Amino acid sequence: MSDQPERCELREQLRALIAEFGRQDHGEIDDDTPLISSALLESTTLLNVALWVEEHIDAAVEVTSFDLASEWETVARILDFVEKHRRRDDALPPSRA
């Protein structure tokens, strides 16, 4: 259950990032708000989201290696991506700087 507060914290960070860099006419962003298909996330915002994801998975994200529009379409999907790709201290070596 320790993962739940962490996911909630990540959700709030991600929503704040999108609110700061995304289009200003979007209203409230919930877990299922379409981000890419609605053009809420434009290129600059997507870059900032990619940097945020890299910070939280401790690895580089190659955005051409997966279906960005599908895997990052909502806040929930981005959080799922982070959880799926997050490095575990005991499972994977640290990233190269």
Backbone bond lengths (Angstrom), bond angles and torsions (degrees), N, CA, C in turn:
res aa  C-N    CA-C-N  psi(-1)  N-CA   C-N-CA  omega(-1)  CA-C   N-CA-C  phi
1 M - - - 1.439 - - 1.519 112.74 -
2 S 1.323 117.90 -9.46 1.465 120.41 179.54 1.523 111.13 -67.86
3 D 1.340 118.22 -17.17 1.459 121.39 179.03 1.530 111.86 -72.96
4 Q 1.312 118.30 -29.54 1.455 120.75 -177.40 1.530 112.94 -60.25
5 P 1.333 120.35 -52.04 1.473 118.54 178.68 1.525 111.55 -60.92
6 E 1.321 117.32 -36.38 1.456 119.83 179.40 1.525 110.47 -64.10
7 R 1.311 117.68 -44.42 1.464 120.51 178.48 1.530 110.18 -62.78
8 C 1.316 116.98 -40.02 1.471 120.21 178.04 1.523 110.76 -62.06
9 E 1.314 116.79 -42.01 1.464 120.85 178.31 1.526 110.98 -64.89
10 L 1.329 116.51 -43.86 1.461 120.42 177.76 1.531 110.72 -62.37
11 R 1.326 116.33 -40.46 1.465 121.01 178.85 1.529 110.37 -58.58
12 E 1.312 116.96 -46.36 1.459 120.66 -179.19 1.526 111.55 -65.68
13 Q 1.332 117.06 -39.75 1.471 120.66 176.77 1.526 110.75 -61.88
14 L 1.326 116.24 -45.17 1.457 121.06 -178.37 1.526 110.85 -65.81
15 R 1.312 117.14 -43.92 1.468 120.43 177.89 1.530 110.81 -61.15
16 A 1.321 117.01 -40.98 1.473 120.76 179.06 1.530 110.45 -64.36
17 L 1.321 117.11 -41.13 1.469 121.51 178.10 1.527 110.59 -61.78
18 I 1.319 116.20 -46.20 1.464 120.53 179.96 1.529 110.35 -64.91
19 A 1.313 117.20 -40.53 1.463 120.63 178.55 1.528 111.27 -64.42
20 E 1.326 116.83 -36.17 1.461 120.85 -179.40 1.529 112.21 -71.80
21 F 1.332 116.90 -43.91 1.461 120.42 -172.45 1.529 114.21 -104.69
22 G 1.326 117.81 -15.16 1.457 120.96 -177.02 1.515 112.25 -82.38
23 R 1.312 114.56 179.36 1.459 120.00 176.93 1.524 109.45 -58.90
24 Q 1.297 116.50 144.02 1.457 121.20 -174.78 1.523 113.58 -87.14
25 D 1.319 118.58 -5.75 1.456 121.91 -176.70 1.526 113.29 -101.85
26 H 1.320 117.64 24.49 1.459 121.15 -171.62 1.509 115.49 -90.30
27 G 1.313 119.30 -20.60 1.455 120.11 -173.78 1.513 110.56 76.60
28 E 1.310 115.98 -159.43 1.470 120.83 -178.31 1.520 111.26 -73.59
29 I 1.325 115.08 140.77 1.464 121.71 178.98 1.520 107.79 -104.82
30 D 1.334 116.39 119.72 1.457 118.82 174.42 1.522 109.29 -108.47
31 D 1.312 117.20 -175.07 1.461 121.08 -175.15 1.527 113.41 -63.15
32 D 1.325 117.66 -25.47 1.459 120.99 -175.03 1.530 113.66 -111.92
33 T 1.319 117.93 11.80 1.459 121.13 177.13 1.527 109.18 -66.16
34 P 1.331 118.41 125.09 1.467 119.96 176.52 1.534 109.68 -63.26
35 L 1.306 116.41 126.01 1.460 120.72 -176.60 1.522 112.67 -101.00
36 I 1.315 116.65 -43.62 1.462 120.37 -174.82 1.526 110.66 -91.24
37 S 1.312 117.75 -49.20 1.468 119.83 -178.08 1.524 112.15 -64.48
38 S 1.323 117.35 -23.57 1.464 121.56 178.26 1.526 112.07 -89.87
39 A 1.325 116.54 -2.94 1.471 123.54 -176.55 1.520 112.45 65.05
40 L 1.322 116.81 20.40 1.464 120.52 174.66 1.522 109.92 -65.39
41 L 1.342 116.21 -39.12 1.455 121.18 175.73 1.518 108.81 -99.05
42 E 1.304 116.00 112.07 1.452 121.20 175.11 1.524 107.77 -97.53
43 S 1.315 117.76 -178.82 1.468 121.39 -170.25 1.525 113.62 -57.05
44 T 1.313 117.95 -44.05 1.475 119.90 -179.30 1.517 110.87 -65.14
45 T 1.316 116.71 -41.32 1.460 120.48 178.76 1.516 110.38 -66.87
46 L 1.339 117.28 -40.86 1.470 120.32 177.30 1.519 111.45 -60.71
47 L 1.316 117.12 -38.59 1.463 120.50 176.63 1.526 110.03 -61.67
48 N 1.314 117.16 -45.07 1.463 120.32 178.90 1.526 112.06 -64.74
49 V 1.330 116.95 -37.78 1.465 120.40 175.95 1.531 110.01 -64.90
50 A 1.340 117.26 -42.51 1.468 120.64 178.37 1.525 111.28 -60.52
51 L 1.320 117.08 -42.32 1.468 120.51 177.69 1.529 110.76 -64.14
52 W 1.317 116.64 -39.88 1.468 121.61 178.05 1.532 109.97 -62.83
53 V 1.341 116.12 -45.30 1.468 120.32 178.87 1.524 109.99 -61.16
54 E 1.332 117.38 -46.51 1.469 120.80 179.22 1.521 111.27 -56.50
55 E 1.302 116.52 -41.66 1.469 121.16 179.01 1.527 110.96 -61.40
56 H 1.320 116.84 -37.14 1.462 120.31 -175.28 1.516 114.20 -89.04
57 I 1.324 118.21 -14.77 1.469 119.07 174.92 1.521 111.15 -106.62
58 D 1.316 116.60 -3.54 1.458 122.81 179.16 1.527 111.78 55.31
59 A 1.324 114.91 43.65 1.467 121.01 178.49 1.522 108.42 -160.91
60 A 1.316 114.89 157.97 1.460 120.16 176.12 1.524 109.81 -71.92
61 V 1.319 115.74 146.57 1.460 121.68 176.95 1.521 107.85 -109.89
62 E 1.314 115.95 120.32 1.465 121.24 175.66 1.524 106.55 -95.89
63 V 1.328 116.18 98.39 1.459 120.66 -172.03 1.528 113.36 -66.88
64 T 1.318 118.15 -13.85 1.460 120.16 176.60 1.528 112.43 -87.77
65 S 1.328 117.37 -2.53 1.461 120.31 -176.94 1.532 113.23 -93.90
66 F 1.324 117.72 1.92 1.462 121.21 177.80 1.521 108.41 -150.87
67 D 1.310 115.78 169.52 1.466 121.59 -179.54 1.526 108.72 -82.26
68 L 1.315 115.37 91.07 1.464 122.58 -176.38 1.525 111.34 -56.07
69 A 1.310 117.19 -45.04 1.468 120.83 -177.39 1.524 112.13 -63.05
70 S 1.301 116.89 -29.01 1.463 120.56 178.84 1.530 111.29 -86.84
71 E 1.324 116.77 -50.76 1.461 120.36 -173.39 1.522 113.98 -74.74
72 W 1.319 117.76 -21.58 1.466 120.94 -179.77 1.520 112.23 -118.04
73 E 1.321 118.26 24.68 1.462 121.71 -176.06 1.530 112.96 -68.88
74 T 1.332 117.79 -27.93 1.463 120.92 -178.77 1.528 109.96 -135.21
75 V 1.316 115.44 165.61 1.467 120.31 175.08 1.528 109.55 -58.44
76 A 1.322 117.32 -43.74 1.473 120.76 -179.66 1.530 111.41 -59.45
77 R 1.326 117.11 -42.02 1.467 120.01 -179.66 1.527 111.85 -68.87
78 I 1.320 117.09 -36.12 1.471 119.26 176.76 1.521 109.68 -65.46
79 L 1.333 117.20 -42.36 1.465 120.17 177.98 1.525 110.88 -64.08
80 D 1.328 117.60 -39.15 1.469 120.96 175.91 1.531 110.12 -61.24
81 F 1.336 117.16 -42.06 1.461 122.43 178.35 1.529 110.08 -59.71
82 V 1.331 116.25 -45.67 1.471 120.81 179.26 1.522 109.98 -60.88
83 E 1.316 117.53 -47.11 1.463 120.70 -179.31 1.526 111.39 -63.63
84 K 1.307 116.43 -39.13 1.470 121.17 -179.10 1.530 111.75 -67.14
85 H 1.334 117.36 -36.57 1.457 121.41 -173.30 1.524 114.57 -103.61
86 R 1.303 116.79 0.00 1.456 119.69 -178.45 1.516 110.55 -64.31
87 R 1.306 114.19 134.21 1.471 119.66 178.24 1.519 109.20 -77.14
88 R 1.285 114.34 138.06 1.466 120.98 175.36 1.521 107.27 -99.62
89 D 1.313 117.45 135.32 1.472 121.10 -177.89 1.531 111.80 -56.19
90 D 1.316 116.51 -34.13 1.466 119.32 -176.78 1.529 112.45 -94.64
91 A 1.338 118.60 -6.05 1.453 120.10 -174.73 1.529 114.01 -106.54
92 L 1.305 117.22 -33.14 1.452 120.26 -174.52 1.529 110.59 -132.29
93 P 1.318 116.58 151.81 1.464 118.93 177.27 1.532 110.22 -70.09
94 P 1.322 118.43 157.30 1.460 120.79 178.64 1.520 110.86 -64.93
95 S 1.327 115.53 155.55 1.465 119.40 -179.55 1.523 110.09 -70.95
96 R 1.325 113.39 155.87 1.464 119.58 176.95 1.513 108.35 -86.46
97 A 1.310 116.39 134.21 1.469 120.60 -179.26 1.506 111.51 -87.96
